[in-house]
Amino acid sequence: TLLTEAGDLASRVFAILEGTAVVSFDDRVIAILNPGDVVGEIGAIGSGRRSAHVVAVTKMKLVSLYAWDFRDLVERMPALAERIEALIARRIEEWEEA
């Protein structure tokens, strides 16, 4: 099941409760996402567009937030903002290594 497609409007952010997803860009797998990971934070905070394809490879349970609600939470909660910034930095580093 396709969760996000690169270039699409980033209208939602997902938190993975159960299951596994594969993140790919330009036909390269750049990350495997598991419970506790977040999908869509880069597009929601940055350009407003999805940065990669994300496909569920197992049955998943997700929590979904509208992008504007996610941005509002990040703005109001400095600790969350720090964690999201660290997550984005880690994702960019993983992409460069892939």
N, C-alpha and C positions, 0 to 999 in steps of 0.2 A: 504494500500500500504506500503510495506516494504521500508524504507529509508536507514537503515543500519542494518547489521547483525554482532553481536559480533564475533571478530576474523578476519573479512574481512579486506582487505587492505583499509586504510583510504586515498583515493585519492582526496576526495572533502570535503569541509566544506559548510554547508548550513545555511543561515539566513532565519528565518521564517518571511514572510511578512503577510500572512493570514493563518488561520487554526490552528489545534491542532494535536499534536503527543504525543504518549505515549512511554516512555523509560522504558525498562525492562531488567533485568539480572537475570539469574537463575530462570525464571518464576515468578519473583517479579516485580511489578511496582515500579519504583524508582523515576520517575518524570513525570510530565505533562508539555509539552512545548507549548508555545503560541507565538503570534506575538512579535517580538523583541528578541526571544531566538535564540541561535546558536546550530547547530547540527554538531558534528564531530571534534570539536576543540581539544578534548583530544587526539584522535588518530593522528591528523595532527601534533600536537606539540610533542607528546610523542613517543609512541612505533611504530607508523605507522600503527597500527591495530585498528579496531573498538573495543570499550570497552563495548558496549551494543547494544541491538536491539532497533531500533526506528521505530515505525509504525505510519503512518498518520491515524488519526481516523475521520478526516473531509477532505474536499477538501482543498488543500493547494496551496499557492503561495510562491515560494522559490527563493532566490538568491543563486547561486552556484559559489564557487571559487575553483580552484584547490588547493590542500593542499600546494604545493610549493609556490603559489602566496600568500596564507594566511600566511605562515611562513615568507615570505619576508615582508609583511605588518607589522607583529608583530615585526620583527627585526628593521624596519625603523621607527616605531611609538611607542615610549616608553609609551605614554598614553594608546594606544590600548593594549600593552603588559600587563600593570597593570590591565586593565579591564578583560583581558582573564585569567590572573593568579587568580584574585578574583573569576571569574566564575568557573574555574576548582576547586578551593578550596571549593566553595559552593556546586558544584555537588558531590564532594567526601563526604562532610558532609551529604548531602541528602541521598546518597547511604548507608552510615553507619547507618542512622536513619530509613531507609526503612525496 
